[in-house]
Amino acid sequence: MEPEAINKALAVFAKAELARVIGEGIASSNYERYVNGVHDAPEEAVQAPGPIVYEFVNWPLVINAALVELQKRSPRKSGRFASSFIVIVARRIVVTDFTKLRSDAEIIITNFQPYVRKAEVGMLGIPELRLFKGTSRVLTSRFAGAFTFESKFLNVPGGIHAGMPYRLKGDGTIRMAVQNRRSIAFRSGRDTLKSKAGQQLTYPSIIINPVS
């Protein structure tokens, strides 16, 4: 092939791949383009072997996908729970503008309602581990190779949200555990429960990291 034909074919291929990854929801439509190292040059200006490089701002796409999936899986009695998810960066700062996050940031998504743990363990009318763990699995499949997703119960320090961390209520008394399959104590073989007054709630969360 002549050099001009090679350049043209390279530009056509790059644009087709760009349209594909955006159309499949793998990459964001917000990106910077570099052609032979020149910012914002059109693909048609490429001189083989290039390169044509797209730097995607993917955090809004990934975080919003996670929030939509979590809200879809949330208890729906009042809608309060579904609107209580928060996005945390640097393990201390709540963010709402996802376009300005560093490309190497670590993101945590959790919910500030004090009954969030009950939702994750199957006590609020949704299956056990469907909420955070299930969402993590869905996102891992969708964004494989670009981001990692881990579901964990985390200690949340004070100062992140007015309602966090929630401390368990109780007086240390021992009582009989509910004896059915919905009871965690029953499934673990325990007959009794002891209230843990003052113990800090651990929050089910999704931890998101870009693949380096």
Sine and cosine of phi, psi and omega as CSV:
sin_phi,cos_phi,sin_psi,cos_psi,sin_omega,cos_omega
0.00,0.00,0.56,-0.83,0.07,-1.00
-0.95,0.31,0.45,-0.89,-0.01,-1.00
-0.80,0.61,-0.66,0.75,-0.01,-1.00
-0.91,0.42,-0.63,0.78,0.01,-1.00
-0.92,0.38,-0.62,0.78,0.03,-1.00
-0.90,0.43,-0.70,0.72,0.01,-1.00
-0.87,0.50,-0.70,0.72,-0.01,-1.00
-0.90,0.44,-0.68,0.73,0.00,-1.00
-0.91,0.42,-0.62,0.79,0.03,-1.00
-0.90,0.44,-0.68,0.73,0.02,-1.00
-0.90,0.43,-0.69,0.72,0.00,-1.00
-0.89,0.46,-0.68,0.73,0.00,-1.00
-0.90,0.44,-0.70,0.71,-0.02,-1.00
-0.88,0.47,-0.68,0.73,-0.01,-1.00
-0.93,0.38,-0.60,0.80,0.02,-1.00
-0.92,0.40,-0.66,0.75,0.03,-1.00
-0.92,0.38,-0.61,0.79,0.06,-1.00
-0.87,0.49,-0.74,0.67,0.01,-1.00
-0.89,0.46,-0.59,0.81,-0.03,-1.00
-0.91,0.41,-0.77,0.63,-0.08,-1.00
-0.93,0.37,-0.53,0.85,0.07,-1.00
-0.95,0.31,-0.70,0.72,-0.01,-1.00
-0.90,0.45,-0.53,0.85,0.00,-1.00
-1.00,0.08,-0.02,1.00,0.01,-1.00
0.97,0.25,0.29,0.96,0.01,-1.00
-0.99,0.11,-0.56,0.83,-0.03,-1.00
-0.75,-0.66,0.40,-0.92,-0.03,-1.00
-0.98,0.21,0.41,-0.91,0.11,-0.99
-0.99,0.15,-0.02,1.00,0.06,-1.00
-0.99,-0.15,0.94,-0.35,-0.08,-1.00
-0.44,-0.90,0.29,-0.96,0.13,-0.99
-0.94,-0.35,0.61,-0.79,-0.05,-1.00
-0.89,-0.45,0.70,-0.72,0.06,-1.00
-0.79,-0.61,0.83,-0.56,0.01,-1.00
-0.89,-0.46,0.89,-0.45,-0.12,-0.99
0.77,0.64,0.61,0.80,0.05,-1.00
0.99,0.11,-0.01,1.00,-0.03,-1.00
-0.99,-0.15,0.87,-0.49,-0.03,-1.00
-0.92,0.39,0.74,-0.67,0.08,-1.00
0.94,0.35,0.15,0.99,0.10,-1.00
-0.93,0.37,0.56,-0.83,0.00,-1.00
-0.94,0.33,0.43,-0.90,0.02,-1.00
-0.84,0.55,-0.56,0.83,-0.06,-1.00
-0.91,0.41,-0.20,0.98,0.01,-1.00
-1.00,0.05,-0.01,1.00,-0.10,-1.00
-0.90,0.43,0.59,-0.81,0.14,-0.99
-0.88,-0.47,0.91,-0.41,-0.06,-1.00
-0.83,0.56,0.62,-0.78,0.17,0.99
-1.00,0.03,0.25,0.97,0.03,-1.00
1.00,-0.03,-0.59,-0.81,0.26,0.96
-0.99,-0.16,0.20,-0.98,0.25,-0.97
-0.96,-0.29,0.88,-0.47,-0.10,-0.99
-0.87,-0.49,0.75,-0.66,0.12,-0.99
-0.92,-0.38,0.83,-0.56,0.08,-1.00
-0.97,-0.26,0.95,-0.31,-0.09,-1.00
-1.00,0.04,0.63,-0.78,0.16,-0.99
-1.00,-0.10,1.00,0.01,-0.20,-0.98
-1.00,-0.07,-0.21,0.98,-0.06,-1.00
-0.83,0.55,-0.71,0.70,0.02,-1.00
-0.85,0.53,-0.66,0.75,0.00,-1.00
-0.89,0.46,-0.74,0.67,-0.09,-1.00
-0.94,0.35,-0.74,0.67,-0.06,-1.00
-0.92,0.40,-0.69,0.72,0.01,-1.00
-0.91,0.42,-0.58,0.81,0.07,-1.00
-0.89,0.45,-0.65,0.76,0.02,-1.00
-0.91,0.42,-0.70,0.72,-0.02,-1.00
-0.90,0.43,-0.66,0.75,0.02,-1.00
-0.89,0.46,-0.70,0.72,-0.01,-1.00
-0.91,0.41,-0.67,0.75,0.03,-1.00
-0.90,0.44,-0.69,0.73,0.00,-1.00
-0.91,0.41,-0.60,0.80,0.02,-1.00
-0.90,0.44,-0.53,0.85,-0.05,-1.00
-1.00,-0.06,-0.03,1.00,-0.11,-0.99
-0.97,0.23,0.41,-0.91,0.18,-0.98
-0.85,0.53,0.60,-0.80,-0.15,-0.99
-0.89,-0.46,0.34,0.94,-0.08,-1.00
-0.86,0.51,-0.73,0.68,-0.02,-1.00
-0.82,-0.57,-0.30,0.95,-0.09,-1.00
1.00,0.02,-0.14,0.99,-0.02,-1.00
-0.90,0.43,-0.69,0.72,-0.03,-1.00
-0.88,0.47,-0.71,0.70,-0.06,-1.00
-0.89,0.46,-0.41,0.91,-0.01,-1.00
-0.99,-0.11,0.18,0.98,-0.11,-0.99
-0.94,-0.35,0.26,0.96,0.07,-1.00
-0.98,0.22,0.61,-0.79,0.04,-1.00
-0.78,-0.63,0.47,-0.88,-0.01,-1.00
-0.92,-0.38,0.81,-0.59,-0.10,-0.99
-0.87,-0.49,0.71,-0.71,0.10,-0.99
-0.87,-0.49,0.51,-0.86,-0.02,-1.00
0.85,0.53,0.37,0.93,0.06,-1.00
0.88,0.47,0.18,0.98,-0.02,-1.00
-0.60,-0.80,-0.28,0.96,-0.18,-0.98
-0.90,-0.43,0.84,-0.54,0.08,-1.00
-0.99,0.17,0.76,-0.65,-0.02,-1.00
-0.84,-0.54,0.53,-0.85,0.08,-1.00
-0.83,-0.55,-0.31,0.95,0.07,-1.00
-0.98,-0.19,0.96,-0.26,-0.10,-0.99
-1.00,0.02,-0.05,1.00,-0.05,-1.00
-0.98,0.18,-0.30,0.95,-0.08,-1.00
-0.97,-0.25,0.18,0.98,0.00,-1.00
-0.97,0.25,0.59,-0.80,0.08,-1.00
-0.89,0.46,0.54,-0.84,-0.02,-1.00
-0.91,0.42,-0.42,0.91,-0.01,-1.00
-0.98,-0.21,0.30,0.95,-0.02,-1.00
-0.92,0.39,0.40,-0.92,0.20,-0.98
-0.96,-0.29,0.77,-0.64,-0.08,-1.00
-0.91,-0.41,0.68,-0.73,0.10,-1.00
-0.86,-0.51,0.75,-0.67,0.10,-1.00
-0.89,-0.46,0.80,-0.60,0.06,-1.00
-0.60,-0.80,-0.18,-0.98,-0.04,-1.00
-0.72,-0.69,0.73,-0.68,-0.13,-0.99
-1.00,0.08,-0.04,1.00,0.02,-1.00
-0.93,0.37,0.66,-0.75,-0.06,-1.00
-0.92,0.38,-0.22,0.97,0.00,-1.00
-0.98,-0.20,0.30,0.95,-0.03,-1.00
-0.90,0.45,-0.58,0.82,0.01,-1.00
-0.90,0.44,-0.63,0.78,0.04,-1.00
-0.88,0.48,-0.61,0.79,0.02,-1.00
-0.90,0.44,-0.65,0.76,-0.06,-1.00
-0.96,0.29,-0.49,0.87,-0.05,-1.00
-0.99,-0.10,0.20,0.98,0.17,-0.99
1.00,0.07,0.46,0.89,-0.04,-1.00
-0.96,-0.27,0.06,1.00,-0.03,-1.00
-0.85,-0.52,0.52,0.85,0.10,-1.00
1.00,0.05,0.09,1.00,0.10,-1.00
-0.86,-0.51,0.47,-0.89,-0.07,-1.00
-0.87,0.50,0.48,-0.88,0.02,-1.00
-0.86,0.52,0.71,-0.71,0.05,-1.00
0.89,0.46,0.29,0.96,0.04,-1.00
-0.98,0.22,-0.53,0.85,-0.18,-0.98
-0.96,0.27,-0.98,0.22,-0.06,-1.00
-0.98,0.21,-0.73,0.68,-0.01,-1.00
-0.89,0.45,-0.69,0.73,0.01,-1.00
-0.91,0.43,-0.67,0.74,0.05,-1.00
-0.89,0.46,-0.66,0.75,0.02,-1.00
-0.85,0.53,-0.67,0.75,0.01,-1.00
-0.90,0.43,-0.69,0.72,0.00,-1.00
-0.88,0.48,-0.71,0.70,-0.04,-1.00
-0.94,0.35,-0.58,0.81,0.05,-1.00
-0.87,0.50,-0.64,0.77,0.03,-1.00
-0.92,0.38,-0.66,0.75,-0.07,-1.00
-0.95,0.30,-0.66,0.75,-0.12,-0.99
-0.94,-0.35,0.47,0.88,-0.01,-1.00
-0.83,0.56,0.73,-0.69,0.02,-1.00
1.00,0.01,-0.25,0.97,0.00,-1.00
-0.93,-0.37,-0.62,0.79,-0.01,-1.00
-0.64,-0.77,0.45,-0.89,0.14,-0.99
-0.94,-0.34,0.53,-0.85,-0.04,-1.00
-0.75,-0.67,0.81,-0.58,-0.01,-1.00
-0.79,-0.62,0.75,-0.67,0.04,-1.00
-0.98,-0.18,0.83,-0.55,-0.03,-1.00
-0.55,-0.83,0.38,-0.92,0.18,-0.98
-1.00,-0.02,0.84,-0.55,-0.12,-0.99
-0.87,-0.50,0.53,-0.85,0.23,-0.97
-0.98,0.18,0.79,-0.62,-0.01,-1.00
-0.95,-0.31,0.85,-0.53,-0.03,-1.00
-0.95,0.31,0.32,-0.95,0.07,-1.00
-0.92,0.40,0.42,-0.91,0.04,-1.00
0.99,-0.14,-0.20,0.98,0.00,-1.00
-0.99,0.17,-0.69,0.73,0.01,-1.00
-0.53,-0.85,0.51,-0.86,-0.07,-1.00
-0.85,0.52,-0.52,0.85,-0.04,-1.00
-1.00,-0.05,0.12,0.99,-0.08,-1.00
-0.82,-0.57,0.58,-0.81,-0.10,1.00
-0.99,0.14,0.56,-0.83,0.07,-1.00
-0.99,0.15,0.66,-0.75,0.03,-1.00
-0.94,-0.34,0.74,-0.68,-0.08,-1.00
-0.89,0.45,0.58,-0.81,0.03,-1.00
-0.99,-0.13,0.38,-0.93,0.00,-1.00
0.50,-0.87,0.10,-0.99,-0.06,-1.00
-0.77,-0.63,0.25,0.97,0.03,-1.00
0.99,0.15,0.10,0.99,-0.02,-1.00
-0.98,0.22,0.41,-0.91,0.02,-1.00
-0.98,-0.20,0.73,-0.68,0.00,-1.00
-0.67,-0.74,0.30,-0.95,0.01,-1.00
-0.94,0.34,0.68,-0.74,0.05,-1.00
-0.99,0.15,0.51,-0.86,0.10,-0.99
-0.89,0.46,0.72,-0.69,-0.08,-1.00
-0.97,-0.26,0.95,0.31,0.15,-0.99
-0.49,-0.87,0.12,-0.99,-0.12,-0.99
-0.92,0.39,-0.26,0.97,0.04,-1.00
-0.98,0.18,-0.22,0.98,-0.03,-1.00
-1.00,0.03,0.83,-0.56,0.04,-1.00
-0.89,0.45,-0.64,0.77,0.02,-1.00
-0.87,0.50,-0.69,0.72,0.00,-1.00
-0.88,0.47,-0.71,0.71,-0.03,-1.00
-0.92,0.40,-0.43,0.90,0.02,-1.00
-1.00,-0.06,0.07,1.00,0.09,-1.00
1.00,0.06,0.30,0.96,-0.02,-1.00
-0.98,-0.18,0.62,-0.78,0.02,-1.00
-0.99,-0.10,-0.38,0.92,-0.10,-1.00
-0.81,-0.59,0.32,-0.95,0.08,-1.00
-0.79,-0.62,0.60,-0.80,0.10,-1.00
-0.88,-0.47,0.83,-0.56,-0.01,-1.00
-0.91,0.41,0.57,-0.82,-0.09,-1.00
-0.88,-0.47,0.95,0.30,-0.06,-1.00
-0.85,0.52,0.76,-0.65,0.07,-1.00
1.00,0.07,-0.16,0.99,0.00,-1.00
-0.93,0.36,0.68,-0.73,-0.04,-1.00
-0.98,0.22,0.73,-0.69,0.04,-1.00
-0.92,0.40,0.68,-0.73,0.19,-0.98
-1.00,-0.10,0.67,-0.74,-0.17,-0.99
-0.97,-0.24,0.83,-0.55,0.14,-0.99
-0.88,0.48,0.68,-0.73,-0.13,-0.99
-0.52,-0.85,0.29,-0.96,0.19,-0.98
-0.90,-0.43,0.80,-0.60,0.05,-1.00
-0.97,-0.24,0.82,-0.57,-0.06,-1.00
-0.89,-0.45,0.76,-0.65,0.07,-1.00
-0.73,-0.68,0.63,-0.78,0.11,-0.99
-0.95,0.31,0.51,-0.86,0.09,-1.00
-0.99,0.16,0.84,-0.54,-0.04,-1.00
-1.00,0.10,0.00,0.00,0.00,0.00
